[in-house]
Amino acid sequence: MTKEKPIIHNKRRNKIRIHHEGKHTLLYTGAVALVILTLAWFSRGTLNWGSYVIMGVVVILYGILLNFFRCPIRMFQGPTTGTVVAPADGKIVVIEEVEENEYFHDKRLMVSIFMSITNVHANWIPCEGTIVKVGHQNGNFMKAYLPKASTENERSMVVIKTHHGHEVMARQIAGAMARRIVTYSKPGDECFIDDHMGFIKFGSRVDVYLPLGTEVLVKMGQSTVGDETIIARLK
C-alpha cells in the first residue's frame, strides 16, 4: 500500500521565478535590448517620436520573453494516488480514444493540452510512480494544435508506471515556433507530482496517454493549470 504525499501549505506556492532554461536567453537578449535602448535614447533628438517607438517595442518584446520563461512555484494540494494532473498550462484541445503505436501499440485515451505563446512552458510530472521509458523522436515543426502533430512533429515521451501498475505516457510536442524540447526525466527515477518533467521553448503541446476506462475530469476547451488541474483519475 502506498502512502499519500503529505499536503504542504507552502507560503512560496504560486510565487513567480524565472525558469533556469531562460536565464542565458534573457541575459543575452537583455544585453542587446539595453544597447538598442541606449542608442534610441541618445538618438531621440534626431529621430524624435521614432526613438520612443523603438524603445517601446524593445520593452514590450522583452516583457513577452520574460513572461514566456516565468516559472510559478506550485505544490499540488490533495491526495495523489490515482490522480493525473495537467502537465502544463494551456487549453484542452483533444479528448479521444486513439491507437498509440510508438510504445503501447494499443488503444489509449489521449488528453492533449495546447500551450500558447503566453502560457507557462514548464512541464510537470502528471502522476506518481517510476519512470520506465524516456524517448525522443526528430520530426517536423507544424502547428502544435493539428492532429498530425502528435505523430509527425519533433517530440519526447516519458512513460510512468504508477504504484498500482498503470502506465501513463506524457508526450512533449514541438510546435511551429518551438525548436527545443528539454526533458529532465531519466529511466528508473522515482517521480512525484510537483516534479518538473521538462520545458518546451516557444509554443507547443503536451499529450497524456491514459489506460482505457480512466475517468476524465476535464472538458474540451477547458483551461488547465500545470501541477494543479486534475485531468483524470486512474481506476
WOPE-V63300 format. One record per residue. RES is the residue in one small letter. OMEGA is omega in whole degrees, -180 to 180 (* if undefined). Layout:
# WOPE-V63300
RES&OMEGA + RES&OMEGA
This chain:
# WOPE-V63300
m&-178 + t&179 + k&175 + e&172 + k&-178 + p&177 + i&-179 + i&178 + h&-174 + n&-179 + k&-179 + r&-177 + r&179 + n&169 + k&-175 + i&171 + r&177 + i&180 + h&-177 + h&177 + e&-176 + g&-173 + k&-180 + h&179 + t&-179 + l&179 + l&-178 + y&-180 + t&177 + g&178 + a&178 + v&180 + a&180 + l&178 + v&-180 + i&180 + l&180 + t&179 + l&180 + a&180 + w&-178 + f&178 + s&-173 + r&179 + g&-180 + t&-179 + l&180 + n&-176 + w&-180 + g&178 + s&-180 + y&175 + v&179 + i&-180 + m&179 + g&180 + v&-180 + v&-180 + v&180 + i&-179 + l&179 + y&176 + g&177 + i&180 + l&177 + l&180 + n&-179 + f&-175 + f&178 + r&-177 + c&180 + p&174 + i&-176 + r&174 + m&-178 + f&-179 + q&178 + g&179 + p&-175 + t&-179 + t&-180 + g&-177 + t&173 + v&-179 + v&178 + a&178 + p&-176 + a&168 + d&178 + g&-177 + k&178 + i&-179 + v&179 + v&166 + i&-177 + e&175 + e&-176 + v&173 + e&-180 + e&-170 + n&179 + e&-179 + y&-175 + f&-176 + h&174 + d&-178 + k&179 + r&174 + l&-177 + m&173 + v&-176 + s&178 + i&178 + f&179 + m&175 + s&-178 + i&-178 + t&-179 + n&168 + v&-177 + h&169 + a&179 + n&-179 + w&173 + i&-175 + p&-178 + c&-176 + e&-180 + g&-180 + t&177 + i&-179 + v&-178 + k&172 + v&-178 + g&179 + h&178 + q&173 + n&-179 + g&-178 + n&179 + f&176 + m&-178 + k&-171 + a&-177 + y&179 + l&-179 + p&-178 + k&-179 + a&-178 + s&-175 + t&-176 + e&179 + n&172 + e&-173 + r&177 + s&-179 + m&175 + v&180 + v&-178 + i&173 + k&-177 + t&-180 + h&179 + h&173 + g&176 + h&174 + e&-179 + v&178 + m&170 + a&-178 + r&176 + q&-174 + i&177 + a&178 + g&-178 + a&-179 + m&-177 + a&179 + r&178 + r&174 + i&178 + v&179 + t&-177 + y&-174 + s&178 + k&178 + p&180 + g&179 + d&169 + e&-175 + c&-177 + f&167 + i&-173 + d&178 + d&175 + h&179 + m&-178 + g&-176 + f&176 + i&-175 + k&169 + f&170 + g&-172 + s&-174 + r&174 + v&175 + d&175 + v&-180 + y&-174 + l&175 + p&175 + l&-178 + g&177 + t&179 + e&179 + v&-174 + l&178 + v&-179 + k&177 + m&179 + g&-179 + q&175 + s&180 + t&174 + v&-178 + g&179 + d&179 + e&-178 + t&175 + i&-179 + i&-179 + a&173 + r&177 + l&179 + k&*
